[in-house]
Amino acid sequence: MNKKGVLCVIITILCSLRAFQLYWSSTRELRSTDGHSWLKKKTALTEPIPNKLKNDSIVLGAETNNIFYFLHATDLHLSRFRPKGHTHHFLHFIQSIIPVVKPQFVVVTGDLTDAKDKKKVTSQQYVDEWEVYQKAIEEKVDVDWYDMRGNHDCFDLPSWQSRVNYYRTHGKSAGLVEQGKGVYSWQVNQPMGEYQFVAIDACPKRGPSRPLNFFGYLTSKTMDQLERALTYKPFNHTFVFSHYPTSTMVFGVSNKGRTFRDLASHYSIYFCGHLHKLIAGLGDVLKSYDPVTKSLELELGDMKEHGLYRVVAVDHDLISFVDIQLPLKQISKKGPVNSLGLVHPIHPENSTVVWPAIIHPPPSILITNPKDARYSIPSKEPLWRIRQSTHIRFLVFSEHSAEHLAVKISIDGKLHPDQATFVGDTKNPLWAAPWDPSLYEDRNPHKLSIKVTAADGKVGTSHIVFRVDTNRIKIKGGSGEFIIKSKMSTVLICISLFTISSMLCLLLIPKFYAPQSENDIKSKARLNRLLLRIHSIDQVTVKSRYLRLQKQILIWSLRFLQLPQDQTIVWHITFIYILALLTLPWFRADFIPSGETSAERFGVFYMWGMVFGNEWVPIADTWLFATEQIVFDIFVFFFLVVWRGTDASDLTCRGVMQHDIKGTINTPNKLFRRQLNEMAWFKGLEIVYWLWRSSELVALSSFYGGIWPTLVQNILVYWMVFVGCVLGWGKNGVFTKKKPRNRYISVVEGCISCQQQQQEVYENKITEISLIHDEKKAEQHTQYNSSTSITATTLTQEEEQQKVGFISLSGSSSSCNSSTPFDGSPYIKSRKRHALKL
C-alpha cells in the first residue's frame, strides 16, 4: 500500500470537512432559523389567484373601464462625472415623458446613482448625485413614485444605518423598505378586482466597493417577509419588482421551508434591470417564461445609456407591455457641467434643478388586445377573452391630440379594413378598431402592426405576434433568454468545485500508480507499457481520429503519472495550494473604505463568502472571483506545467525515424518537430499570459486598499510568484537550455521498432568508421612505402614496427604486425563512443 498516497487522501478528506463547515457558516442567514427546512413538511400554499371562469361573458370592446397602466424604469446611474446619458437622460424622462404618458405610478428598480469615481476605478456614495435625484422628483413628478436600491446604491456601504446610506435620506420609498425589512407592497383597485405590487431590496447588508458587488441575495428573514406579502391574500395579478434578475441572486429559505421558486407561482411577472442589455446583442431579449411556476421574468434595459423605459398595461386582466427608447437624436450628446467639470444640474443660489430643453418624442403605442402571445401566461390570464373580443385595443401616448394622429393597422401585411377611433380620455389614451378574431382562429400565429403618424411627421410603430386559441408562442430570445433563465451563482459554484475536484484527482491518482522511487520496478513497468502503446500508434502510417485521440489520452496519462516523481516540488505545492483555497482565507482587504471602524472597513475573502468581524456576508461575488482565479490562474498554469513534463524526444519512436550516415534525421511521413509548448513563440505567449494574470491582482489592490494588505496578505500573489519561477526556470522552462532537436531520442524497452532502428544506426556507424579507417590505412600505407624506398638504409627495425603499428587495426590481418590495439587511438575511441551513444 502506498502510505504517502493514503496520507494525502486523508488530508484531503479533512480539508473537505473544513470546507463544508465554512460553507455551513457562510450560509447560516440563508437557512431557516426554525430547524432544518429540508426535513420539515411543507404545508399547502393558498390558491395564488382566484379561479377564473373560462368563456365568461366579458367582451373586450371599445369601453375604457378595467384598464390601467404604469411606467417602469431602471438603472438611472445619476453621475457627477459623466455628462453623456446618465443624469441627462433621467431629467428628460421626468420632464418630457411622464407628462405625456401620464401613468398611474412609476417604479424604478435600482441603480439610482452611479457611485463611481471619474476614472471608474473606485466607488463611493456621492451626496450630490442623490440630491439631484431627490429634487428632480420633488419638483416635477406628480404621480406615485416607488423605488428600491441596486448594487450601485450600496457600493461602499457599511450598513443600512450608515451615514453614507443616502438612499435612506433621499430615496422616495426608503421608509417603506425600512418598515418592511427589505420588502414592501402596494395595491391598485379596479372594478374587475385587486392588483398587488411587491418591491424587494436584495442588496447585501454590507456593500463592498466595486467590483465585488454584483450579486444580490435574500436572507431567510427577508424570505419570510416576501412569503407573507405574496400569500396573505389572493389578487387578480401580483407583480414583483427587484433590481436583480433571479439569475444573479441567491435565495434563502423561509421558516416554513419555502424556496423562492415555491413562491414564484404566486406572482405573474417579475420585473428587473441590472444587466444593461449586456454586450454584443447578448441581452436584447432578456426575457423568459417558467413553465413550472407559470410566471414571466422581464428584464429592462437601462436608462443610463440606452434611454429605455417600459409601459405596462393591464386590460381586463390581460397584461401587455412595450419597451420604448427616448428620442436620443433630439438629446444632446452631453449635458452641461459646472466650472469644476462636474455634472451638477442644481442652481447654487436657489437649489433648484436646471432642467434641459423639452424634447418631443414620437407617438408610442402599446397594444393591449390581442395580447402578444410570446408573453402570455395561460394559467393566470383570461386569454379566451381575445377570441371573444370585438375590437383591437391599443394605447397611444403622444403630445398631440387624437385628432392630429393618423392610425394605420395591418395584420399579416394586409391593411385592416376598419378604421381605429379614439375612445379614451385625458387619463386613458385608448384607441379601438373593430375586428373579427374568428378569421384568425387557425391555430397559427399572426402579426399585428400599428403605425401612428403625428401632425409634425413623427411616426411611431408597434408590432406583436398573437394567437386567438390561448396557446403560447416561444419567446425565442436566444442567448438572452438562456442567461436570464440560468442560475449564475449555481453555475459558478459548480465550475469552481468541479475544477478543484478534477485537479485533486489528477494529483492524487498518480500518487498510487506513479513510481515512488528508483527501485519501484512495477510502476516503471506501467509507464513503459504506456510508452509502448504510444510507439505502436506512431508506427501506424495512416492514423484514424480514434487513434489520434487515444494517443493524446495516453500521452497525458503518462505526463500526470510522471508528475509526482519528475516534478516533486510542483506536485506538493500545487496540492497544498488547492487545499488552502478550500479551507483558508484568500486575502484581506479594505472592502468598505467608508466604514468607521476596522471591523466595518476590512473584510476577509473566502471562496464561500466574506467575513467582516465575526459576521458572514454570503455574497455570490466571491464565487465569481473564485471561478476566474481557479480556472485562469490555477488550472491553466497547472495544465502548462504538466504539459512540460515530457517533450517530443521522450515520446518519439525511433522506428519512424531514419538516420543517414551523417547523423541527420529524415522521416518518411513527417519531419521531427517539437511540441507546441516547446516553441519559442508559445513560451513568449506564456510570459504575456502570466503578466496579464498578475496585472489582475495588481488591479485588485487598486480597488481595495493598495499593496497592504490586499497584495501582501494574499495567497494568490504567492501562487503567481511560484508559477512564474516554474515557467521560467522549471523543467523545459522559458529560460532553460534547449535540447538538441535530433539527439537523445529515447529507446523504449520492449519496442522492437526502436531496437531495430538502434541496431541499424549502430551498424551503419561501425561501417562508416571502418570505411574511414580503411581509407586512412591505405593512404598512410602508400606514404609509408614511398618513404621506405627513399630512407630504407637509415630506418631501424624498431622504428619501422612503430610506424606500422600506428596505422594498423586491432585484430585485423595485415602484412604489418602491430602491438597497438584499435581502441588505443584517441580519435577512434571518440567516434566509437559517439556511435554507441546514438
Helices and strands as residue ranges (DSSP letters): H 3-26, G 28-30, G 37-39, E 67-73, H 87-92, I 93-97, H 98-101, E 105-109, H 127-140, E 144-148, G 151-154, H 166-170, H 174-179, E 183-190, E 193-200, E 216-218, H 220-231, E 237-242, G 246-248, E 249-251, H 260-264, E 269-272, E 287-290, E 295-299, E 308-315, E 318-325, G 328-330, E 364-369, G 373-375, H 384-388, E 391-397, G 402-404, E 406-411, E 414-415, E 421-422, E 430-434, G 437-440, E 446-453, E 459-466, H 479-485, H 488-513, H 521-538, H 545-566, H 568-583, E 587-590, H 598-601, E 602-606, E 609-612, E 615-617, H 621-628, I 629-635, H 636-643, H 648-651, G 654-656, E 658-659, E 665-666, G 676-678, H 680-703, H 707-710, H 715-729, H 752-791, H 797-806, G 822-824, H 826-837
